[in-house]
Amino acid sequence: MRRTDVTERQKKILAALVEEYIASAEPVGSKTVLERAGLKCSSATVRSELASLEKAGLLEQPHTSAGRIPTGAGYRLYVNELMDRRGLTEEETKRINEALASSAGRDLFQDAGRLASEETSYPALAVASPAKALITRFDLIYLDSRSFIIVLLMSDSTVKNKLVRLPFSFEEALVRRLNAAFNASFTGIGREAITPELIESTELGAGDTLGLASVIASFAAEALASGQRAEPVLMGSESLLKIPEFRDSDKAHRLMSYLSGSELAGLPSLPGSGDIKVLIGPENVAEELKDTSVVLASYDAGDNMRGVIGVVGPTRMDYSKVAAKLSYIAAGLSRLLAGRSMPPQGFGKLMIKGDDTPHEG
């Protein structure tokens, strides 16, 4: 059975099993699933459906006589299609609003991480990094027949330059043609858009048979790739010790050591303020995070900066609750840093991005 062939009854069974496992941290049997799902069928039917879901890779059975637990793929289907999009209560929104407002004039960055950890009971991280700067103008300055200067004006108002000396001669007219070509085709684009095909077409258009376009494009790609490395702030790492999955001290220590390092700055970026991304178990690129889930929310940090706030916890996580709280905290941060009032109570748009498909609730 393919995962796309999962029936509606099987989806109800999967949802019931995931939610029971989130609550209990114990493998779930067919009788419990039947009661929680409210299905009008026999336990034998539920057992048969559980076996089919296990065959599809959505469930696994830790022990022969035990119940079943979700796999990473099972959680992904649950997050993308089955879970209820949770709103926040009036009490929760009031508590978050008051906590963020009380941070004014203090270290909002650390306070937000602490708030996220307290609200979710998981270790929380906060990262602020410069928004991607693009090249807005090229100035190629001819010095003599064997040297020229590349000057790049970036969208964040910084300037990058490089002196190029070559072992062969070239004419000033070629530099002028390349200057026009690069301003026409290389401004306002990301590094990934600087392809061999684009460079080749620029060479042909400017009549460059000496490879100057490749030199300029290489420096442009380098400038686009460079940038300040974000340093994450981690709050509440001790909360790991209260989670059943991390009662093994060695396992908890390995994860806490990873979370305390600089590698977290390499977590995936989110395209825009307000986005949510959920990485479940094996979807995480770092080996240390293979048994965890990471939920990230982005916010606008102002001054051409984008921030990310998130939590790291077990795959047995209440994703809807965590995503709702992080999304609301991120919205509050964006408003505070923009000098606006706190967000209204309640919860609006929620995007869960695993397969890059938006879901609204």
Residue, then its C-alpha position, 0 to 999 in steps of 0.5 A: m500500500r502506498r502512503t497516498d492510498v491511506t483510507e479515511r478510516q486509516k487516517k482516523i486510526l493514525a490520528a488517534l494513535v498519534e494523539e494517544y502516544i503524544a499523551s502517554a509516551e507508551p505504545v498504543g494498542s488496538k483497543t485504545v485506538l478504537e475507543r479514542a477514534g470512536l469508530k464503529c468497527s471491531s478490534a480485529t478490524v482496527r488490528s488489521e488496519l494497524a498492520s496495514l499502516e505499519k506495512a506502509g511505514l507509518l507505524e512501527q511495533p517496538h516489541t512483538s506483544a506491545g502496541r504501536i508507535p508512529t514513525g517519522a513518516g507517520y508523524r509527517l502525515y499527521v502534521n500535514e493532513l490530520m492534526d487539528r490547527r490549534g488556537l490559543t486561549e485568551e489566557e495564553t495570549k494574555r500571558i504571552n503578550e504580557a511577557l513580551a511587553s515586559s521585555a521592553g528595554r531588556d534583552l528581548f532576544q533572550d527573553a523570547g527564547r525563555l518564553a518559548s521554552e516556558e510555554t512549550s516545556y522544551p529547549a528553545l533557541a532564538v537566532a537573528s541573522p541578516a536578511k540575504a543581501l543582493i547586489t544592486r550595482f556593479d562598477l568595473i573600474y579600468l586601471d590599465s591593460r592588465s588590471f581593473i577593480i570590481v566594486l559591488l554595491m549591496s542591498d544592505s548598503t555595504v560595498k565590496n571591492k576587489l582588485v583584479r590583476l591578470p597575466f594578459s592584456f585586455e581593452e578598456a572597451l571590454v570592461r565597459r561592455l562587461n559593466a553594462a552586461f553585469n548590471a543588466s543580468f546579475t543585479g537583484i539575483g541570488r547566488e544560485a542564479i549565477t549559473p554557467e549558462l548565465i556566465e556563458s551568455t554574458e561572455l558572448g554578449a560582451g564579446d569576452t573571449l578572455g574569461l573576465a566574466s568568469v572572474i567577475a561572476s566568481f567574486a559576485a557569487e562569493a559576495l552573495a554567499s558571505g555574511q554574518r554568521a548568526e549565533p543562536v541563543l539556547m534557553g531551557s536546555e535542562s527541560l530535556l531531563k524531564i522528557p521520558e525520551f531523554r531519561d538516558s543521561d548519555k542521550a540527553h548529554r549528547l543532545m545538550s552538547y549539540l544544542s550548546g554548540s554553534e551548529l544550530a546557526g545552520l538550521p534551515s532559514l524560512p522564506g518570510s516572517g510568520d512562516i512555520k517549519v517542522l522538521i521531524g526525526p530523520e528529516n533533520v540533517a544533523e545526526e544529533l537531531k535524528d531522534t528529535s523534532v524541531v519546530l521553527a517560526s520566523y519573525d521580522a527583526g528589523d534593520n534588514m534582519r530576520g529572526v527565527i525562534g524554535v524548540v527542539g523536543p521529542t518526535r512525540m510532540d504536540y505539534s499543533k500546540v507548539a506551532a501555535k505558540l511559536s507562531y504567536i510569539a513570533a508575531g509578537l516579536s515582529r510587532l514589537l521590533a517594528g514599534r507596533s502594538m501587540p497582536p490581537q488575542g487569538f490565532g490566525k494563519l498557521m503554515i506547517k512546512g514539511d513538504d512546502t505545502p501551506h496549510e491554514g487553520 
